[in-house]
Structure formats: structure tokens, C-alpha cells
Amino acid sequence: MLKISARMLTNRQLFQLHMGLPSVVSDPLEIVKAEGIYLYDVSGDQYIDLVSGVSVSNVGHRHPMVLSAISEQLEAYMHVMVYGKFLHSPQVKLAARLASVLPPALQSVFFVNSGSEAIEGALKLAKRLTNRTELVSFRHAYHGGTAGALSMMGHERLKNAFRPLLPATRLLDFNAVDQVHQISSQTAAVLIEPVQAEAGIILPEPGFLQALRDRCDETGAILIFDEVQMGFGRSGKLFAFEKEAVIPDILCLAKAMGGGMPLGAFISSKERMQALAHHPELGHITTFGGHPVSCAASLAALEIILDDELHLKAEDKGRMYEDALHDHAAIRQIRRSGLMLGIELQPDIPMYELMQQIFKQRLIVDQFLFNDQSFRIAPPLTITHAEIEESAGRIVQALNLTIGS
């Protein structure tokens, strides 16, 4: 059979032929440029990004300060080695800056490439510290797609085809204080999102996270917070755990951390983190984790958030969306943490039709993995009040057209 040259095919044809994908996508949007809150397709159409790459582009697409930091680092060096054999200035500066905005118990940063890797490293560290095996997580939680992270996922639909997974896992119900006693002296770690994202933005009830903290202190279990989606200002605080004043033993970060570049981390105390350096040495390693270019971009993005107080403004901006939408007849409930909203529709409103109408309004939104009747609003934190008003108006128009169709 004669091979067809790639030069003879369009990008869309090459996409269908060669891209490995986790779902069937018949007609993807081909993006050729991104700037601020906007995406531009091959036809020149402009879309407002209300997803931020799932909480990645918190400082917007291609922020000038991030681009400058990347360019400057490219002039110096890219990958050399990240096992601690060489001192990388971008890594050191970023770790120190993160430590300056985190509590004393979270001062040692282990860089990785993604949220899933951060979860894997945190679970390994917890097992190493406790010499225990049981791992506790929560129903409708999402922690990533690698084998260990998948084992902690709180929904069977995405897990069952890949069993056997990690043994000795236990699922509890989010916000169920009466189940906290199931954390025991056999528990190595309790892994939780302080705000459940893929469940549809489920907030912790008052006292729930503190009850977990207290029970972990009683039993010696390690408390791990997954802030992969909610970190770096999304919640209205720099980190979501600050809203409840409950400090985890290990904090997992990624997504917005890189300012658009791939980067993640798990963070703990120096004393705890040293457990990965012996018995065995190289207890956790990664080839590209903490890549110098990603760390340079991350430091720039963090300074943008802090200097422009984007985390402090997120609450007001999120409330603007809530105020604009909450009275609409098609909406059953709005759940919100800062500038992350879960918009739940009335049971009789067809989500598929609404998604089509929203797309026609040149908006990018997405649905949650574990809540079929809700969709997400999570624009870059840099979005202006005028842009919020415009995009909220387009959502209302899409809702009206869906009801009228």
C-alpha cells in the first residue's frame, strides 16, 4: 500500500490519523493563536476561554512577563540534569519564593512535571514516612490518570477497566464527618481536594477539613491536599487550604503553577522530604521535573499573581458571574470557590444542546467528569469586569436559546 505523504494532508486529517486521544473527537477546534483570555482558530474566529486549559492559564495566555522569563532562560540553558547534581537557579529561586508564601510546615519543594506525578510522589512519601499501606480518598475525587493516582480516584467508571490497581485503598464520602473515624493506625495517607473539582465544585462544609486534620494527627496518618486545580489564586486565596486555615502535611500543585508550561510539585517539610534521600537513595526521581524553562515561567507567573493581587480579585470576579446567572430559570444551582464555578442545570435542560449553543456564542467551556448536569466556568484570573459582563451575557443568550429550542 502506497504511503501518503504528510505534506499532502491537512492538520485535521493528520490529527485523525496519528493522534492518540482519550476520547473520540470528530471535529476539534484548530487553534492557531492565544492571547490573554482569547483563543483564535484557523478561520480567524475569536473565542473567550472560560476553561483556562482546566485552570492552567491563570495569568492568561502568553503573558508578556512569562514570555520574557522563558526567553531569558532559553538564552542560558534548557535541560541539564534535575537529580540535584547541578544547582539550577530557576529551581532554587522558585522553591524559595513558594516557601515564602507557604507555612513553615511546607518549605521543601520536590518538582515534577504534572499533577498526576505530584500525587504519585506524595503517596510514596507518605508510605515511606509511615511504613503503612492503607490509602484513603473520597468519592467523586479526581487525582490523575497514572496507576497510583487512578487508584485514588473516587469514581469507578474510569477505574474499572484498569484493575488491578493499588491495594488497600478506602473511599469515604466528601463532607461526611461521621466517616472520619475510619482513618486508623493502619492509614498511611488521606488524600483530598480541599474543593472537589470534577465533582462539580463541591465545597467543604465548615469543620470537615479540620476534622480530617485532627484525625490524621491522632492516628499518625499523612494528610495530603490536592490543589492541582485550585492552587495559585483560583479559590480567592493563593491556596485553597488557606480558606479553612487547615494545613496539610503534603501539598500537591501543578496546572497553573507553570504559567502555561508543564510543571508540578509536591511540597512538605524539609524533615519529611529527606526520607526520599535514603533507604533507598533516589526514592523518587524524574528526568524533566523542575525543568529550568518551566521554573522560570512559574516564578514569573507567581509574581504576576502576587503583584496584581489576582488571587484577591478572584472572589469578586467569581461573584460577578454568580450574580449574572443565578436567577436564570435553566439553572438549578451555582457552586463557587473564587473564580471557579460549577453551573448546575435544571434536570430537564439538555446539556448537549446547551454546549452547542455556548460554542456558537464563541465561548469555550467544559463539563465535569463526575457531574453530567453541570459545566465549569474558570477563565484566566486576568479577565476584566467588562469581559466578564460580555461572556456572562453570551452564556445567558445560550441558555435562552436552549430553553427556546
C-alpha positions in Angstrom: 0.0 0.0 0.0 1.4 3.4 -1.0 2.1 5.7 1.9 0.5 9.1 1.7 2.9 11.9 2.4 2.1 14.1 5.4 2.6 17.1 3.2 -0.5 16.1 1.2 -2.8 16.0 4.2 -4.4 18.8 6.3 -3.7 19.1 10.0 -7.2 17.8 10.6 -6.5 14.7 8.6 -3.2 14.2 10.3 -5.0 14.6 13.7 -7.4 11.8 12.9 -4.6 9.5 11.6 -1.9 9.9 14.1 -3.1 11.5 17.4 -3.5 9.1 20.4 -6.5 10.5 22.3 -8.5 9.6 25.4 -11.9 10.2 23.6 -13.4 10.3 20.2 -13.3 13.8 18.8 -14.8 14.2 15.4 -14.4 17.9 14.8 -11.8 19.5 17.0 -11.2 23.3 17.0 -7.9 24.1 15.5 -6.3 26.9 17.5 -3.6 29.0 15.8 -3.1 31.7 18.4 -3.9 32.5 22.0 -3.6 35.9 23.8 -4.9 36.9 27.2 -8.4 35.3 27.6 -8.8 34.8 23.9 -8.3 31.8 21.5 -8.2 32.2 17.7 -9.0 29.4 15.3 -7.7 28.7 11.8 -10.6 30.7 10.3 -9.7 33.7 12.4 -12.7 33.4 14.8 -12.1 34.7 18.3 -13.3 32.7 21.3 -13.3 33.6 25.0 -11.6 30.9 27.0 -13.7 30.2 30.1 -11.7 27.0 30.9 -8.1 28.2 31.1 -6.9 24.8 29.9 -8.6 23.4 33.1 -7.1 26.0 35.4 -3.7 26.2 33.7 -3.7 29.7 32.3 -4.4 31.6 35.5 -2.4 34.6 34.3 -3.8 34.4 30.8 -2.3 33.1 27.6 1.1 34.3 26.7 1.5 36.9 29.4 4.4 39.2 28.4 6.3 38.6 31.7 6.0 34.9 31.4 7.2 35.0 27.7 10.1 37.3 28.8 11.2 34.8 31.6 11.1 31.9 29.1 13.1 33.8 26.5 15.7 34.8 29.1 16.1 31.3 30.4 16.3 29.8 26.8 19.3 32.1 26.3 21.1 30.5 29.3 20.3 26.7 29.2 17.5 24.2 29.0 17.7 20.7 30.3 20.9 19.5 32.0 20.0 17.2 35.0 17.5 17.6 37.7 18.5 15.0 40.3 20.3 17.5 42.5 23.7 17.0 40.9 23.5 20.6 39.5 22.2 23.7 41.1 19.6 25.4 38.8 18.9 29.0 39.6 15.3 28.9 38.3 14.5 25.9 40.6 16.1 27.4 43.6 14.5 30.8 43.2 11.1 29.3 42.6 11.3 26.9 45.6 12.4 29.8 47.9 9.6 32.0 46.6 7.0 29.3 47.2 8.4 28.7 50.7 8.0 32.5 51.4 4.2 32.3 50.8 3.6 28.9 52.5 3.5 27.9 56.1 6.6 26.7 58.0 5.4 23.1 57.6 5.6 23.4 53.8 9.1 24.5 53.0 10.6 21.7 50.9 9.6 21.6 47.2 10.0 18.4 45.0 9.5 19.4 41.4 7.8 17.1 38.9 6.1 17.5 35.5 2.3 17.2 36.2 -0.4 16.8 38.8 -0.5 13.1 38.5 3.2 12.9 39.2 2.8 15.2 42.2 0.2 12.8 43.6 2.4 9.7 42.9 5.3 11.4 44.7 3.2 12.4 47.7 1.8 8.9 48.1 5.2 7.4 48.0 6.5 9.9 50.6 3.5 9.1 52.9 4.2 5.4 52.7 7.9 5.9 53.3 7.2 8.1 56.3 4.6 5.8 58.0 5.6 2.3 56.8 1.9 1.8 56.4 -0.1 0.7 53.4 -3.7 1.9 53.6 -4.6 4.9 51.5 -7.8 6.9 52.0 -9.5 9.1 49.4 -13.0 10.4 48.6 -15.9 9.5 46.3 -16.1 11.7 43.1 -12.5 12.8 43.6 -10.1 13.1 40.6 -6.4 12.9 41.2 -4.9 12.0 37.8 -4.5 9.1 35.3 -1.3 7.3 36.3 -1.8 4.0 38.2 -1.3 5.3 41.7 -3.4 8.4 41.2 -6.1 6.4 39.4 -6.2 4.1 42.4 -7.3 7.1 44.5 -9.9 8.3 42.0 -13.4 8.4 43.6 -15.4 7.1 40.6 -15.4 3.6 39.3 -16.3 4.4 35.7 -12.7 5.5 34.9 -11.0 2.9 37.1 -12.6 -0.5 36.4 -11.0 -1.3 33.0 -7.5 -0.9 34.5 -7.7 -3.1 37.6 -5.9 -4.4 39.5 -4.8 -1.1 40.9 -3.1 -0.3 44.2 -4.5 -2.5 47.1 -5.5 -1.3 50.5 -7.5 1.8 49.3 -10.5 3.1 51.1 -13.1 5.6 49.8 -15.0 7.9 52.1 -17.8 10.4 51.3 -16.7 14.0 51.0 -18.1 16.1 53.9 -19.1 13.0 55.9 -17.6 13.9 59.3 -19.2 10.7 60.7 -16.9 8.6 58.5 -13.6 10.2 59.6 -13.2 7.6 62.3 -12.4 5.1 59.6 -9.0 6.7 59.3 -6.9 4.4 61.6 -3.4 3.5 62.7 -3.2 1.4 59.5 -3.7 4.5 57.3 -0.6 5.9 55.6 -2.3 8.8 53.9 -5.5 10.7 53.4 -5.7 12.4 50.0 -8.3 15.0 49.4 -9.1 18.0 47.2 -10.0 20.9 49.5 -12.5 21.8 46.8 -13.8 18.8 44.8 -13.4 20.0 41.2 -14.5 17.3 38.8 -17.5 16.5 41.1 -18.8 19.9 40.1 -17.1 22.3 42.5 -18.2 20.8 45.8 -17.0 22.9 48.8 -16.1 21.6 52.2 -18.6 22.1 54.9 -17.4 24.1 57.9 -15.3 21.9 60.2 -14.9 19.0 57.8 -11.2 19.6 56.8 -10.4 20.4 60.4 -11.9 17.0 61.4 -9.6 15.3 58.9 -6.6 17.2 60.2 -7.4 16.2 63.8 -8.0 12.6 63.0 -4.7 12.4 61.0 -2.9 13.9 64.0 -4.5 11.3 66.3 -3.6 8.3 64.1 -0.3 9.5 62.6 -1.7 9.4 59.0 -0.3 11.9 56.5 -2.8 14.5 55.2 -2.3 15.3 51.5 -4.1 18.2 49.8 -4.5 18.0 46.0 -4.6 21.6 44.9 -3.7 20.9 41.3 -6.8 22.7 40.0 -7.5 25.1 42.9 -4.0 26.4 43.6 -2.4 29.7 42.6 -5.3 32.0 43.2 -8.2 30.2 41.7 -10.1 29.9 45.0 -9.8 33.5 46.1 -6.8 32.8 48.2 -3.3 31.9 46.9 -4.0 28.3 48.0 -7.4 26.9 48.9 -6.3 25.4 52.2 -5.9 29.0 53.5 -9.7 29.5 53.3 -10.2 26.8 56.0 -6.9 27.5 57.8 -6.1 23.8 57.7 -2.5 23.0 56.8 -1.8 19.7 55.1 1.4 17.6 55.6 1.9 17.4 51.9 0.6 19.9 49.3 0.3 18.8 45.6 0.4 21.5 42.9 0.5 21.7 39.1 -1.6 23.2 36.2 -1.4 27.0 36.9 2.0 26.5 38.5 3.8 26.6 35.2 2.2 29.7 33.8 1.4 27.7 30.7 4.5 25.4 30.8 4.4 21.8 32.2 5.3 21.8 35.9 4.1 20.3 39.1 5.3 19.8 42.7 4.6 18.1 46.0 5.7 20.2 49.0 6.3 19.2 52.6 8.7 19.9 55.5 12.4 19.5 54.9 12.5 16.8 57.6 9.8 14.7 55.9 11.1 15.2 52.4 14.6 13.9 53.4 13.0 10.5 53.7 13.2 10.1 49.9 17.0 10.6 50.0 17.9 7.4 51.8 16.8 3.8 52.2 16.8 3.9 49.3 18.7 6.8 47.9 16.8 8.3 44.9 13.5 7.3 46.5 11.7 9.4 43.9 13.3 10.7 40.7 12.2 12.4 37.5 14.1 13.3 34.3 12.4 16.6 33.5 10.7 17.6 36.7 11.6 21.2 37.5 12.8 21.9 34.0 14.6 25.3 34.1 12.4 26.9 31.5 9.2 25.8 33.3 10.5 27.0 36.6 11.4 30.4 35.1 7.9 30.7 33.7 6.4 29.6 37.0 8.3 32.2 39.0 7.1 34.9 36.7 3.5 33.7 36.9 3.6 33.6 40.7 4.9 37.2 40.8 2.2 38.3 38.4 -0.5 36.8 40.7 1.0 38.4 43.8 1.9 41.8 42.3 -1.5 42.2 40.6 -3.4 40.6 43.5 -5.2 38.3 41.1 -5.9 35.8 44.0 -7.6 38.6 46.0 -9.7 39.8 43.0 -10.9 36.3 42.1 -13.6 36.3 44.7 -15.2 39.5 43.3 -14.9 38.3 39.7 -16.5 35.0 40.5 -19.3 36.7 42.3 -20.0 38.7 39.1 -20.7 35.5 37.2 -22.8 34.2 40.0 -24.9 37.4 40.2 -25.4 37.4 36.4 -26.6 33.8 36.2 -28.2 32.6 39.4 -31.7 33.9 38.6 -31.9 32.1 35.2 -34.8 29.6 35.0 -32.5 27.0 33.4 -30.1 27.0 36.3 -30.7 24.8 39.4 -27.7 25.7 41.5 -24.3 27.6 41.3 -21.4 26.3 43.4 -18.4 28.6 43.6 -14.9 29.0 45.1 -13.3 32.2 44.0 -13.2 32.3 40.2 -14.1 28.6 39.7 -17.8 27.9 39.2 -20.0 24.8 38.8 -23.2 25.8 37.0 -25.8 23.0 37.5 -28.7 23.0 35.1 -32.3 22.0 35.9 -32.8 18.3 35.3 -34.9 18.8 32.1 -32.3 21.1 30.4 -30.3 19.1 27.8 -26.6 19.7 28.5 -25.5 18.7 25.0 -27.7 21.3 23.3 -26.5 24.0 25.7 -22.9 23.1 25.0 -23.6 23.6 21.3 -25.3 26.9 21.9 -22.4 28.1 24.1 -19.9 27.2 21.4 -22.0 29.2 18.8 -21.6 32.1 21.2 -17.8 31.7 20.7 -17.2 30.6 24.3 -15.1 27.8 25.5 -16.5 25.9 28.5 -16.4 22.3 29.5 -18.3 19.7 31.6 -17.1 18.0 34.7 -16.1 14.4 34.7 -18.4 13.3 37.5 -21.3 15.7 37.2 -23.2 15.4 33.9 -25.6 18.2 34.6 -23.1 20.9 35.4 -20.5 22.9 33.4 -17.4 24.8 34.5 -16.6 28.5 34.4 -12.9 29.1 35.1 -11.5 31.9 33.0 -8.0 33.3 33.4 -7.8 35.3 36.6 -6.7 38.3 34.5 -10.2 38.6 32.9 -11.6 42.1 33.3 -15.0 43.1 34.6 -16.1 44.2 31.1 -15.0 40.8 29.7 -17.0 39.0 32.5 -20.1 41.0 31.6 -19.7 40.2 27.9 -19.1 36.5 28.5 -21.9 36.1 31.1 -24.2 37.8 28.6 -23.3 35.3 26.0 -24.0 32.4 28.4 -27.4 33.9 29.2 -28.1 34.1 25.4 -27.1 30.4 25.0 -29.4 29.4 27.9 -32.3 31.3 26.4 -31.8 29.7 23.0 -31.6 26.3 24.6 -34.8 26.8 26.5 -36.5 28.1 23.4 -35.2 25.4 21.1 
